[in-house]
Amino acid sequence: MSVMPIQKPGRSEQTVGTPREFLDAAERWFGKMEFDLAATRENCVVSTSGWDHFGPGSCLTSDSLSANWARLAGNLWLNPPYAKIGPWAKKCAETTLAGERKIFMLIPLTTANYALEWIYPHALVIGLNPRIQFVGHDIGFPKDLMLCCYGYGPGFETWRWKGG
């Protein structure tokens, strides 16, 4: 029996990078991700030009939540800090209500109040299997994750994104 890592609510690492292997799989399904909405220069997964992400080290803004996402084109990637997901989910829902924009947010599977208001009525939710091992870690994330696909309408699916 494997031992799960100890959870540290409010004290866990908040800047982990999405593994390229997972993003490649997502891009094969949904198309190229053009912009990373919550990244540092070091963990940005769409490229490293500085003009392709919001967050620390960006040439555009270090505060993604106050930025205007509506001006961005193409598929938008979001692996937000997991300590406070609600404001990110709300902004995704509000940004995609008015247009053709697609936002893909990777977060832990949840039934929190913010999810009931800002995710499930607005996004296609895809439960992921197997668990994802974030950049710089030797084991998979200890919770199930979901990919919230805004701009597709509500729904639920599962996806074996790796290995068949």
Stockholm file with secondary structure:
# STOCKHOLM 1.0

chainA/1-164         MSVMPIQKPGRSEQTVGTPREFLDAAERWFGKMEFDLAATRENCVVSTSGWDHFGPGSCLTSDSLSANWARLAGNLWLNPPYAKIGPWAKKCAETTLAGERKIFMLIPLTTANYALEWIYPHALVIGLNPRIQFVGHDIGFPKDLMLCCYGYGPGFETWRWKGG
#=GR chainA/1-164 SS CCCCCCCCTTTSCSCCCCCHHHHHHHHHHHCCEEEESSCCTTTCSSCSSSSSBCSTTCSSCSCGGGSCGGGCCSEEEECCCTTCCHHHHHHHHHHHTTSSCEEEEEEECCCCHHHHHHTTTTEEEEEEESCCCCTTCSSCCSSCEEEEEETSCSEEEEEECSCC
#=GC SS_cons         CCCCCCCCTTTSCSCCCCCHHHHHHHHHHHCCEEEESSCCTTTCSSCSSSSSBCSTTCSSCSCGGGSCGGGCCSEEEECCCTTCCHHHHHHHHHHHTTSSCEEEEEEECCCCHHHHHHTTTTEEEEEEESCCCCTTCSSCCSSCEEEEEETSCSEEEEEECSCC
//
